[in-house]
Amino acid sequence: RSSGINAEYGDAKFFKKITSRSTIEPMTRELGGVKIVPRPSSNTVKISGPKACVAECKEKLEAMMEELTAQVEIMVEIPRQFHRDIIGTGGANVRKLTSENGVQVTFPPQRQ
């Protein structure tokens, strides 16, 4: 027997991430038979399929939402002349920073 639910995922920027193909396709394969239909106008998704699979899918999506809302983003302005020192040889400093702290560091594109 199939069942369905609607689940709300608040913030539009999170909704886009949660409903991306790279999220939905593996989840539908993993949970066999679950169908996830994004509804952008209301930031909801409709999940349908076997009851146990629908419940598991909802749990996974809610866990993703919790993880996304726990993340923060800050901008730190660093003069361009210091970028090389911060990045390090072959990106070693940035890799160390990201792996040890679980953060993502991005730099603006280089000017031509």
PATI-483475 format. One record per atom (N, C-alpha, C, O): x, z, y. Coordinates in steps of 0.02 Angstrom, whole numbers, padded with zeros to 5 digits, always signed. Each point is the difference from the previous one (the first is absolute). Layout:
PATI-483475
XZY;...
//
This chain:
PATI-483475
+00042+00000-00059;-00042+00000+00059;+00044+00000+00062;+00051+00035+00002;-00070-00073+00047;+00038-00007+00061;-00029+00046+00054;-00060+00012+00002;+00103+00013+00041;-00023+00039+00056;+00038-00022+00062;+00050-00035-00006;-00073+00055+00063;+00033-00019+00062;-00002+00055+00051;-00046+00042-00001;+00094-00041+00045;+00001+00048+00055;+00026-00035+00062;+00033-00052-00005;-00047+00080+00062;+00030-00022+00063;+00046+00057+00022;-00019+00058-00001;+00078-00075+00021;+00048+00050+00023;+00024-00019+00069;+00017-00058+00013;-00016+00107+00033;+00019-00013+00069;+00073+00018+00010;+00024+00051-00025;+00012-00095+00062;+00071+00011+00011;+00017-00005+00074;+00044-00039+00020;-00078+00079+00020;+00012+00011+00071;+00039-00052+00040;-00026-00054+00014;+00086+00071+00003;+00042-00038+00046;+00010-00072-00023;+00018-00012-00058;-00029-00035+00103;+00005-00071-00017;+00070-00020-00025;+00006-00042-00043;+00047+00073+00071;+00067-00019-00022;+00012+00022-00072;+00036-00034-00037;-00066+00089+00016;+00006+00022-00070;-00044-00043-00045;+00019-00017-00056;-00077-00001+00081;-00046-00041-00038;+00033-00065-00020;-00007-00023-00057;+00043-00007+00104;+00034-00064-00014;+00052+00008-00055;+00005-00043-00044;+00033+00098+00045;+00050+00012-00051;-00033+00014-00068;+00021-00028-00051;-00072+00069+00051;-00034+00019-00062;-00035-00060-00032;-00004-00004-00061;-00020-00042+00102;-00038-00057-00028;+00042-00064-00005;-00028-00054-00010;+00094+00060+00017;+00042-00060-00006;+00001-00023-00073;-00011+00039-00046;+00024-00103+00038;+00004-00028-00068;+00052+00037-00043;-00010+00011-00059;+00066+00008+00092;+00053+00034-00038;-00021+00068-00025;+00032+00028-00044;-00085+00000+00071;-00028+00063-00024;-00056-00012-00050;-00001+00029-00054;-00046-00072+00074;-00060-00011-00040;+00014-00034-00067;-00025+00023-00052;+00064-00076+00052;+00011-00038-00062;+00031+00041-00056;-00026-00001-00056;+00081+00039+00069;+00027+00040-00055;-00049+00055-00023;-00003+00015-00059;-00034+00013+00106;-00047+00053-00018;-00057-00027-00045;-00020+00032-00048;-00004-00092+00065;-00054-00028-00042;+00026-00018-00069;-00036+00006-00049;+00098-00029+00045;+00030-00014-00066;+00009+00064-00040;-00016+00003-00059;+00042+00048+00092;+00014+00063-00033;-00064+00034-00025;-00001+00029-00054;-00051-00033+00094;-00062+00036-00017;-00051-00044-00036;-00057+00020-00008;+00077-00078-00013;-00041-00044-00041;-00074-00004+00017;-00039+00043-00019;+00021-00093+00055;-00071-00012+00012;-00026+00028+00065;-00058-00011+00017;+00098+00048+00020;-00023+00026+00064;+00003-00056+00051;+00048-00039+00003;-00100+00035+00037;-00002-00049+00054;+00000+00039+00066;-00040+00045+00010;+00086-00065+00034;+00007+00033+00065;-00016-00051+00054;+00034-00052+00005;-00085+00065+00035;-00020-00046+00052;+00007+00034+00068;-00038+00045+00016;+00087-00067+00025;+00009+00029+00067;-00058-00019+00046;-00026-00056-00003;+00006+00102+00045;-00052-00012+00051;+00029+00021+00067;-00013+00055+00024;+00052-00100+00007;+00036+00017+00062;-00043+00024+00057;+00021+00042+00040;-00082-00068-00034;-00042+00020+00057;-00016+00074+00000;-00016+00028+00052;+00019+00004-00111;-00016+00071-00003;+00058+00041-00028;-00008+00060-00013;+00067-00091+00004;+00058+00034-00030;-00017+00033-00066;+00022+00056-00015;-00062-00091-00025;-00017+00026-00066;+00019-00051-00053;+00010-00059+00015;-00006+00082-00076;+00007-00046-00057;-00055+00016-00049;-00021+00058-00007;-00002-00109-00028;-00047+00011-00054;+00040-00006-00064;+00034-00050-00012;-00038+00101-00030;+00035+00001-00064;-00053-00002-00054;-00044+00043-00001;+00048-00091-00043;-00049-00004-00054;+00035-00013-00066;+00055-00029-00002;-00087+00050-00052;+00028-00009-00067;-00018+00060-00043;-00045+00038+00017;+00080-00029-00073;-00014+00057-00044;+00009+00066+00039;+00048+00007+00039;-00094+00039-00050;-00002+00063+00040;+00067+00036+00003;+00021+00019+00055;+00012-00010-00111;+00065+00035-00001;+00052-00037+00040;+00040+00030+00036;-00040-00097-00041;+00049-00040+00037;-00014+00002+00075;+00047+00003+00040;-00111-00004-00021;-00018+00004+00071;+00023+00067+00028;+00028+00002+00055;-00039+00052-00091;+00021+00066+00023;+00076+00003+00008;+00026+00027+00049;+00011-00055-00098;+00073+00001+00004;+00024-00043+00059;+00047+00019+00035;-00078-00075-00025;+00018-00044+00056;-00011+00036+00067;+00043-00002+00044;-00100+00036-00038;-00014+00036+00062;+00053+00054+00011;+00023+00009+00056;-00004+00027-00108;+00052+00052+00006;+00065-00030+00024;+00034+00028+00043;-00015-00086-00072;+00063-00032+00019;-00001-00022+00073;+00048+00009+00036;-00104-00038-00015;-00006-00023+00070;+00001+00060+00047;+00031-00004+00053;-00063+00059-00072;+00000+00059+00043;+00070+00031+00004;+00020+00025+00052;+00017-00026-00107;+00069+00025+00000;+00043-00043+00046;+00042+00026+00037;-00052-00092-00039;+00037-00044+00046;-00016+00017+00072;+00045+00002+00042;-00109+00010-00028;-00021+00015+00068;+00033+00066+00023;+00023+00004+00057;-00022+00046-00100;+00033+00063+00018;+00073-00010+00016;+00027+00027+00048;+00006-00067-00090;+00071-00014+00010;+00012-00036+00066;+00046+00016+00037;-00089-00065-00021;+00008-00037+00062;-00013+00044+00061;+00035-00006+00050;-00085+00049-00053;-00015+00043+00058;+00054+00054+00009;+00006+00027+00055;+00032-00012-00107;+00053+00050+00006;+00063-00029+00032;+00045+00037+00019;-00042-00102-00014;+00059-00032+00029;-00007-00003+00076;-00054-00006+00027;+00111+00010+00006;+00002-00006+00073;+00050-00054+00018;+00043-00019-00039;-00051-00005+00099;+00046-00051+00025;+00022+00021+00069;-00041+00015+00043;+00107-00015-00032;+00026+00014+00067;+00047-00056+00020;+00030-00034-00042;-00025+00024+00105;+00045-00050+00027;+00056+00037+00037;-00013+00043+00042;+00074-00060-00059;+00058+00029+00034;+00038-00058+00031;+00020-00047-00035;-00010+00051+00098;+00035-00054+00034;+00075+00013-00004;+00025+00051+00025;+00010-00097-00057;+00072+00006-00008;+00031-00062+00032;-00017-00056-00019;+00062+00065+00067;+00031-00058+00032;+00032-00046-00052;+00030+00022-00049;-00037-00087+00060;+00023-00051-00046;+00073+00008-00021;+00018-00015-00057;+00025+00039+00103;+00071+00005-00017;+00013+00051-00056;+00054+00000-00028;-00101+00043+00013;+00009+00050-00053;-00032-00020-00067;+00011+00033-00050;-00049-00087+00049;-00033-00022-00061;+00050-00009-00058;-00014+00022-00055;+00071-00055+00069;+00049-00012-00054;+00024+00065-00031;+00007+00005-00061;+00005+00046+00103;+00024+00064-00026;-00054+00035-00042;+00015+00030-00052;-00076-00035+00074;-00055+00032-00037;-00013-00037-00066;-00011+00032-00051;+00012-00098+00053;-00012-00039-00060;+00057+00010-00051;-00013+00007-00059;+00074-00006+00083;+00058+00009-00044;+00020-00065-00035;-00036-00049+00003;+00093+00050-00035;+00026-00059-00035;-00048-00021-00055;-00015+00038-00046;-00009-00100+00052;-00046-00026-00050;-00065+00039-00005;-00035-00004-00051;+00017+00043+00103;-00061+00039+00000;+00005+00067-00036;-00051+00032-00014;+00112-00010-00001;+00011+00061-00039;-00031+00062+00032;-00031+00040-00035;+00038-00033+00100;-00027+00060+00034;-00076+00001-00003;-00030+00053-00013;-00001-00110+00025;-00073-00003-00002;-00026+00012-00071;-00049+00036-00009;+00082-00066-00041;-00021+00011-00070;+00004+00074-00018;-00044+00027-00033;+00098+00006+00055;+00009+00071-00015;-00056+00040+00034;-00030+00045-00031;+00017-00060+00093;-00052+00035+00038;-00068-00009-00032;-00037+00049-00007;+00020-00110-00013;-00065-00012-00030;-00007+00031-00069;-00052+00027-00017;+00105-00031-00024;-00005+00027-00068;-00001+00077+00000;-00035+00030-00040;+00074+00001+00083;+00003+00073+00001;-00061+00032+00033;-00017+00058-00015;-00016-00095+00059;-00055+00030+00038;-00068-00032-00013;-00050+00023+00027;+00048-00075-00067;-00064-00032-00015;-00033-00030+00062;-00061+00003+00007;+00101-00032+00037;-00026-00030+00061;+00016-00074+00001;+00040-00025-00039;-00071-00009+00085;+00014-00071+00011;+00027-00007+00071;-00028+00028+00047;+00082-00065-00040;+00031-00011+00065;+00000-00075+00014;+00022-00039-00042;-00048+00020+00100;+00001-00071+00018;+00032-00007+00068;-00003+00044+00042;+00034-00101-00033;+00032-00017+00063;-00032-00064+00027;-00023-00041-00039;+00022+00034+00104;-00029-00062+00028;+00043-00060-00021;+00060+00008-00013;-00088-00068+00011;+00040-00058-00017;+00055-00011+00052;-00007+00017+00058;+00063-00044-00082;+00055-00013+00046;-00018-00057+00047;-00034-00048-00019;+00056+00056+00080;-00012-00054+00050;+00049-00056-00012;+00058+00012-00019;-00081-00072+00029;+00044-00058-00009;+00043-00011+00060;+00040-00047+00002;
//
